[in-house]
Amino acid sequence: MRRQNLALVLRDVAARGPLSRADVAAGTGLTRAAVSSLVEELHAAGLVTELGSAPSGRPGRPGRALMVGDRGPAGLGLEIGVDHVGACVVDLRGEVRAWEHAAAPNRDRPAAETLPALARVAARAARTAAALELRPAALVLSVPGLVGAAPGRVQHAPNLGWRAEPVVEPLRALLPAGLRALPLTVENEANLGALAELWHDPAATDFVYVSAQAGIGAAVVADGRLFRGARGFAGELGHVPVHPDGPACACGAHGCLEQYAGEAAVFAAAGLAPTTDDPIATLARYASDGHAPVVAALDRAGSALGTALAGAINLLDPAGVVLGGAAAELGEWLLPAMRRELAARVTIRPWAPEALTASALARRAPLLGAAGMTIHAILDNPITHAAGSG
């Protein structure tokens, strides 16, 4: 009960602060005496801080204003992408306090060559956090592949060329001493992107999130919770067949969505050679200039995405669909064709065009989701940190 009440108070302060103790009592339904005791425990753990007087409009001496702390426990998110590595630190207020990003040619690169670069950006983010008096409570790593139930391994990341690849212990050995003892988990990038969207807009509790760049993944949020499937592999939208007699896919099937809407497919359809520059930015630049082959290729990709998503919508009945990841930056050219296909194929129920949107978080979402997982774990269970604060 105390754990639940600590979480109740901490989440109320995080959502509505700054608040007085009286405001927290009114918002949570707890007695003022109970709130005062809980706040003292949260304050001792460095989870809330007092800012000064908080006028309440009620008679008597004003209370002290409470806010979640901008020091103390924090989330450290890590990311391996096909062409980059990244790290970020988020505090209990949900504010990004450190952001590190480095180009890295990770496609078909062994983990032993990728992880040292990731460890370096993690170390830089950790140094920034320390200077801000923030201490990471856990690390979450985002990867563009299937994670599943095997602890510490990436089950399959085709664009990295990894299969059953151990990453947790090899990465831990490369991290600075202050990070090695922390919990370290691995998560699929689309799942993390979906969680970031959920936390960015808590009112959106039922949606399909699509993450597209080199590959195409998806995640399903239902009733405010991530749906993982029986083995943790839910969301493999990129291998839904769009045209069963289409070209062969690396997965062994034919006509998969990635063969029409993946980054390489769009470049090929537009007649462009692969580039070492940012591929999505390159496509956006060409499309903005009115380059007809690129505009046509993006329209074709949007049509394929809409076709695949229509089946997901008919099956799952989500309230909305969010186009996320780097592909959100191409929404101007992808969304019209996607909406056209959805209008034609989602016929068993009303479907509003505005229910399909491009993410405002775009390619930042997976890394924000990775750091946010730790923050939300603390908000849900602050007693663990309160117990270890002394």
NUDONU-336105 format. One record per residue: residue in one letter; x, y, z of N, C-alpha, C in turn. Coordinates in steps of 0.1 Angstrom, whole numbers, plus 2048, in hexadecimal, padded with zeros to 3 digits. Example, Ala and Ser with C-alpha at 12.3 -4.5 7.8 and 13.67 -1.06 7.14 Angstrom:
A8847C784E87B7D384E8847DF84E;S8807EA8478897F584788180084F;
***
This chain:
M8087F480080080080080980D800;R81480C80881C81880882381A7FB;R82780F7F482D8117E78238177DD;Q8178137DE80C8197D580A8287D8;N80A82B7E58088397E98148427E5;L82083D7E782B8447E282B8477D3;A82783D7CC82683F7BD81B8487BA;L8108487C18048517BF80985F7C1;V8108627CC81486F7CF81E8747C5;L82886C7C28338707B982D8727AB;R82486A7A681E86C799816879799;D80F87C7A38078887A48108947A3;V81B8947AB8248A07AA82A8A179D;A82E89579783489678A82B89B77F;A81E89878081489C7768108AA778;R80E8AF7848088BC7878108C678E;G81C8C27928248CB79A8288D8793;P82C8E279B82E8E27A98208E27B1;L8208DB7BC8148D97C48188DA7D3;S80E8DF7DA8108DF7E980C8D17EE;R80F8CE7FA80A8C18007FB8C0800;A7F58CC8037E68CC8037E18C97F5;D7E78CE7EA7E38CB7DD7E48BC7DA;V7EF8B67DF7F18A87DC7E68A07E3;A7E38A47F07D989D7F77CC89E7F0;A7C88AA7EB7BC8AB7E47BC8A37D7;G7C78A27D07C889B7C37C888C7C5;T7CD8877CF7CF8797D17C48737DA;G7BE87B7E27B48757EB7BA8707F8;L7C78727FA7CE86E8067CD879811;T7CE87681D7CE8808287DB888827;R7DA89482D7E689D82D7F1897835;A7ED8908407F888A8487FF87F840;A7F78778397FD86D830806873826;V80187D81F80988481481688981A;S81688F82682289582C82C88A82E;S82887F83483187483683786E829;L82F86D81F83386781283D87180B;V83A87E80C84288880685088880D;E85088781A85D88782186687B81C;E85F87081A86786481586C866806;L86386C7FE86786F7F087287A7F0;H8718837F987B88E7F98898887FE;A88988080889587980C89C871801;A89486C7F88998647ED89D86C7E2;G89B8797E289F8827D78958817CC;L88987D7CE87F87B7C48768887C2;V87588F7CD86E89C7CC8768A77D3;T8738B37D087B8BE7D68718C97D9;E8748D17E386C8DC7E78718E97E1;L8688F17DB86C8FD7D486A90A7DC;G86190A7E585D9167EC84E9167EF;S8499227F283B9237F58329207E9;A82791A7EB81D9167E181091C7E5;P80C9287E17FF92E7E57F49257E0;S7EB9227E87E09197E57D29207E4;G7D192D7E87C49337E87BC9307F4;R7C29287FD7BA9248097C092C815;P7B892D8207BE93482B7C992D832;G7D29348397DD92E8407EA930839;R7F492B83F80292C83980392482D;P80992A82280A922816814916817;G81190B810819900811826901808;R82E8F780983B8F78018388F17F4;A83C8F77E983A8F17DC8438E57DA;L83D8DA7D58448CE7D28458CC7C3;M8518C77BF8538C37B185B8B67B1;V85A8AE7A78638A37A68718A97A3;G87B8A27A88898A77A888F8A879A;D8988B279889F8B378B8AE8AE78E;R8B08A87998BC8A179D8B98937A2;G8C388B7A58C087E7AA8BE87479F;P8B486A7A18B385F7978AF86478A;A8B485D77F8B18617718B1854769;G8AC85675D8AC84B7538B784D749;L8BE8427468C884373B8C483A730;G8C08407258BC8387198C883770F;L8C982B7098D48296FF8CD8246F2;E8D48266E78CE8226DA8D881E6D1;I8D58126CA8DD80E6BE8D480F6B2;G8D88176A98D081869C8D9813691;V8D38126858DB80D67A8E7816676;D8E58236798EF82C6758F4835680;H8F183268D8F583A6988F48336A5;V8FA8396AF8F88356BD8F48416C5;G8ED8406D08E984B6D78E68486E6;A8E68536EE8E38526FC8DC85E701;C8D385D70A8CD8697108CA86671F;V8C98717268C68717358B9879736;V8AF87373D8A387A7408A187A74F;D89D88675589B88776388C883766;L88988477387C880778871889773;R87489576E86A89E76986889B75A;G86F89175586D88D74787589673D;E87E89E7438868A773B8938A1737;V8978A372A8A389E7258AF8A772A;R8B88A17318C38A87378D18A6730;A8D189B7288DD8987208D9890714;W8DF8947088DC88D6FC8E988B6F4;E8ED87F6F18F987C6EA8F58736DD;H8FB8776D28F88706C690586F6BE;A9088646B89148626AF91185A6A3;A91585E69891385568C91C84968D;A91683E68991D83168A91782767F;P92082267791B81966C91980B672;N90D80967790A7FC67E9037F2676;R9007F566A8F97EB6619037DF65F;D8FF7D36629077C76609157C8668;R9157CF6729217D167A9207C8687;P92B7C168A92A7B86969287C16A2;A9217BA6AC91E7C16B992B7C56BF;A9367BD6BE9427C16C49487CE6BF;E9447D26B39497DF6AE93F7EA6B0;T9337E76B39287F16B59287F56C4;L9297EC6CD9277EF6DB9317F96E1;P93E7F96DD9478036E29438116DF;A93E8146D39398216D092D8256D8;L92581B6DB91981E6E491E8216F2;A92881A6F792D81C70493382A706;R93982F6FB93F83C6FB9348476FD;V9298466F591F8506F791884F704;A917843709911841716919847721;A92684672092F84C72992E85B729;R92D86171D92C87071C91F874723;A91486D720907871726908870735;A90F86573A91086374991886E74F;R92287374892A87E74E92288B74F;T91A88D745911899745907898751;A90188C7528F888975D8FE88C76B;A90A88776D91188977991389877C;A91789F7729198AE77490C8B5778;L9018AF7748F48B57788EE8AE784;E8F68A778B8F28A07988E6896795;L8E68907898DD8857868E4878786;R8DD86E78B8E386078B8DA856784;P8DF8517798D68477728D383B77C;A8C683877B8C182C7848C181F77C;A8C182076F8C18147678C4818758;L8C780E7508CA8117428C1808739;V8BB80E72F8B38077258B9809717;L8BB7FE7108C17FF7038B67FC6F8;S8B58066EF8AC8046E38B47FE6D7;V8AE7F46D18B47ED6C68AA7EB6BB;P8AE7EC6AE8A47EA6A38A37DB6A0;G89D7D46A989B7C56A68937BF6B1;L8917B26B08897AA6B98927A76C5;V88C7A86D18937A66DD88E7996E3;G8817976E587B78A6EA87E7886F9;A87E77C6FD87F77870B88E77570F;A8977727068A476F7098AB77A710;P8AF77971D8B57847248C278871E;G8C479671D8D079B7188D479970A;R8CA7947028CE7926F48C47996EA;V8C979C6DE8C17A06D38BE7946CB;Q8B17906CA8AE7846C38B17856B4;H8AC7906AE8AF7926A08AD7A069C;A8B87A66978B87B46928BE7B4684;P8B57B167A8BA7AF66C8C27BA666;N8BF7C76698C77D26648D47D466A;L8D67CE6768E37CE67D8EB7C1679;G8E37B76748EA7AA6718EC7A267E;W8E37A46888E579D6958DA792696;R8DE78769C8D577C69F8DA7766AC;A8D17756B68D476F6C38E17756C8;E8E27836C88EE78A6CB8EE78E6DA;P8F778A6E28F878F6F08FD79D6F0;V8F67A66F78FA7B46F78FB7BA705;V8F47B570F8F47BB71C9017B9723;E9067AD7249137AC72B91F7B1723;P91F7B071692A7B670F92A7C5710;L91E7CB71091D7DA7129217DE720;R91C7D772A91F7DA73892E7DB73A;A9357D17349447D173694B7DE730;L9447E472794A7F07219467FD727;L93C7FD73093780973694080E741;P93F81B74494682075094281975D;A94B81976694981177293C815779;G93882277992C82678092082177A;L92081C76D914817767913808766;R91E80176991E7F37679157EB770;A9137F077C90A7E97868FB7EC784;L8F87F577B8EA7F877A8E27EE771;P8D57ED7748CD7E476B8CE7E975C;L8CF7DF7538D17E27458C87D973D;T8BE7DE7368B47D672F8B57DB720;V8B07D27178B07D47098A17D4705;E89D7DD6FC8907DE6F888F7E26E9;N8857DD6E28827E16D48807F06D2;E8857F56C88848046C68768086C3;A86E8016BC8608056BA8588046C7;N85A7FB6CF8547FB6DC8578076E4;L86480B6E48688176EC8628236E6;G8628246D885C82F6D284D8316D6;A8468266D68388266DA83682B6E8;L83E8266F183D82B6FF84083A700;A84A83E6F984D84D6F98408556F4;E83A8506EA82E8566E58238566EF;L82184B6F681784A70181A85470C;W82685571082A85E71B82986D716;H82C86F70982B87D70481C881703;D81387870080587B7007FD870707;P7FC8727147F586771C7E7865719;A7E086E7127D286C70E7D1862702;A7DC8606FB7DC8566F07E08496F6;T7D68416F97D88347007D68286F7;D7D18296EB7CF81E6E27D48226D4;F7DF81D6D07E48216C27EE8176BE;V7F18176B17FB80F6AA8068196A7;Y8128166AB81E81E6A882781869D;V82A81F69383281968883F821688;S84A81968885881F68885E81A67B;A86282367286781F665874827662;Q87E82065E88A82665889081B650;A89C8156548A180A64D8987FE64D;G8927FB6588887F165987B7F765E;I8717EF65F8647F466485F7EB66F;G85D7F267A8577EB68684B7F268B;A8447EC6948387F26998367ED6A7;A82E7F56AF82A7F16BC81C7F46BE;V8157ED6C78077EF6CA8057F36D9;V7FF7FE6DB7FB8036E87EC8016EA;A7E87F96F37DA7F76F67D77FA704;D7CD8027077C98067147D580B71C;G7DE8137157E981971C7F580F71F;R7F480371A7FF7F971C8047F470F;L8117F170F8187EB7048147DD702;F80F7D96F680C7CB6F38187C56ED;R81D7BA6F382A7B46EF8287A76E7;G81D7A06E981B7936E38207886EC;A81D77C6E88217706F083076F6F3;R8387726E98477716EB84E77E6EA;G8477896EA84D7966EA85079B6DC;F84A7956D184E7986C48437A06BC;A8397A46C382E7AC6BD8337B86B6;G82E7BB6AA8317C86A383A7C6697;E83C7BA6928447B968683D7BC679;L8397C96788317CE66D8397CD660;G8467CF66184E7CF65584E7C264D;H8497B76538497AB64C83B7A664A;V8317AF64A8247AC6468247AD637;P81F7A263081F7A36218157AD61B;V81A7B56138127BF60C80E7B95FE;H8177B35F88157AC5EB81B79F5EC;P8147945EF81A7875F18237825E6;D8217875DA8297825CF83478C5CC;G8377955D584179F5D384F79A5D5;P8597A35D686779F5D786A7985E4;A8757905E38797885EF87E7925F9;C87B78E60688079661188B78E618;A89379562089E78E627898785632;C88B78763688577E64088277063A;G88276F62C87F76362687176361F;A86976D62285C76E61C85D77760F;H8517796098517825FD84778D5FF;G84A7995F98417A45F983E7AB606;C8487AA6108467B061D8467BF61C;L8407C662583F7D462684C7DB624;E8577D662A8647DC6298697DD61B;Q8647D46128697D46048637DF5FC;Y8597E66028527F25FC8547FF603;A8567FE61185680A61986280C621;G86B80262187880462888180E621;E88A81362889381D62389A819616;A89F80D6158A680960989D8075FD;A8908036008868015F688380F5F0;V8818195F887E8275F488982C5EB;F89582B5EF8A182F5E88A18295DA;A89F81B5DA89F8145CD8948195C4;A88881A5C987C81F5C187E82D5BC;A8868355C38888435BE8948445B5;G89B8385B38A78385AA8B383F5B1;L8B383F5BE8BE8465C58C883B5CA;A8D583E5C98DF8355CF8DF8375DE;P8E382C5E58E482D5F48EE8385F8;T8EB83F6038F384A6078F9848615;T90484E61890A84D62590485962E;D8FD8626278F786D62F8EA868636;D8E487063D8D786C6438CD869639;P8C985C6378C085862C8B285F62D;I8AC86063989F86663A8A0875637;A8AA87C63C8AC88A6398AE88C62A;T8B58836238B88836158AA88260D;L8A287961189587760A88C88460D;A88C88961988489561C8898A1613;R8968A261289B8AD60A8978AC5FB;Y8988A05F589489E5E78858A05E6;A87D89B5EF86F89D5EE86B8AB5F0;S8718B35F986E8C15FA8728C95EE;D87C8C45E687F8CB5DA8768C65CE;G86D8BD5D18638B95C68698AF5BD;H8738A75C187989D5B986F8925B7;A86A8915AA85F8885A786187A5AB;P86D8745A786E8665AB86E8635BA;V87386C5C287386A5D086586C5D6;V85E8765D18508785D584786C5D2;A84A8665C684285A5C184684E5CA;A85384D5CD8578415D58518425E3;L85184E5E984B8505F683C84D5F6;D8358515EB82784E5EA82583F5E9;R82D8385E282C82A5E182F8235EF;A8398295F683B82460483082660D;G82A83260C81E83561581282C612;S810829605806820601808812607;A81480D60781780060D81580061C;L81A80B62281880C63180980C634;G80181462C7F381462F7EC80762D;T7F07FF6237EB7F26207ED7E962C;A7FA7E96317FD7E063C7F67E4649;L7F57F164B7EF7F66577E07F4657;A7D97F464C7CB7F164B7C77E4652;G7D07DA64F7CD7CD6567CF7CE665;A7D97D56697DB7D76787CF7DE67E;I7CA7E86777BF7F067D7B27E867D;N7B07E06727A47D86727A47CD67D;L7B17C86807B27BE68A7B27C3698;L7B87CF69B7BA7D46A87B17DF6AC;D7AB7E66A37A27F16A67A87FC6AF;P7B48016AB7BA80C6B37B38196B1;A7B58226BA7AF82F6B97B78376AF;G7C48346AD7CD83C6A47D98356A0;V7E083A6967ED8356927F7841692;V80283E69780D84869781984468E;L81C84C68582884967C83484F684;G83D84768884884C69185584968B;G86084A69386D84868E871852684;A87C84F67D88085967387685B668;A86D85166586385365B85985E65E;A85886266B84F86D66E85387A667;E86087B66486688765D86188764E;L85C87B64985787A63B84887A63B;G84287E64683387D64782C88563C;E83289163882B89962E829891621;W83188761E83088061282B872614;L82C86C62082785F62281885F627;L81486862F8078686357FC86862B;P7FC8706207F18716177EE863611;A7F885C60C7F684E6077F2844611;M7F784661D7F283D6287E483F62B;R7E084C62C7D184F62E7C984A623;R7CD84B6177C684660B7C383760C;E7CD8306107CB8216117C281E61D;L7C48256287BC8226347AD825631;A7AB83062A79D83362679682861E;A79E82261579981860C79880A613;R7A080861D7A17FA62279C7F8630;V79B803638795802645786805644;T77E7FB6417707FD63D7667F8647;I76B7F16517617EB65B75E7F4666;R76480066776180967176581766C;P76082267276482F66E773831670;W77A83766778983A66978B849664;A78F85166E79185F66B7A0861666;P7A286965B7AF86B6567B9871661;E7B387966A7BC87F6757C087567F;A7BB86967F7BF85F6887CD85A685;L7D285D6797E08596757E8866676;T7F286667F7FB87268180986E680;A81187967E82087767E82587B68C;S82E87469283387769F83B8846A0;A83888B6AA8408976AD84E8946B3;L84F8886B885C8836BE86587E6B3;A85F8796A986687369D87186A6A1;R87D86C69C88886269F88E8636AD;R88A86C6B588E86D6C38868646CC;A87B85F6C78728576D087884B6D7;P87F8426CF8858366D688E8396E1;L8978436DF8A08466EA89984D6F6;L88F8556F388785B6FE880850705;G87A8466FE87483B70487D83370D;A88983170889382971089683071D;A89883D71D89B84472A88E845732;G88384672C87684873387283B73A;M87682F73587282373C87782374B;T88382874D88882975B881833763;I87E83E75D876849764869844769;H86283D76085483876385582C76D;A86082476D86181A777863820785;I86A82B78586C83279285E838797;L85783E78E84A844791840839796;D84282D79083982379483D81C7A1;N84A81C7A484F8157B085981D7B7;P8568297BD8608327C386682C7D0;I85F8227D686481D7E38728177E1;T8758117D588280B7D388D8157D5;H88B8217CF89482C7D08948327DD;A8888337E38888397F188F8307FB;A88E8237F989581A8028A481B801;G8A981D7F58B781E7F38BD82B7F3;S8B68357F98BB8437F88C4846804;G8C283F80F8C984381B8D784081B;
***
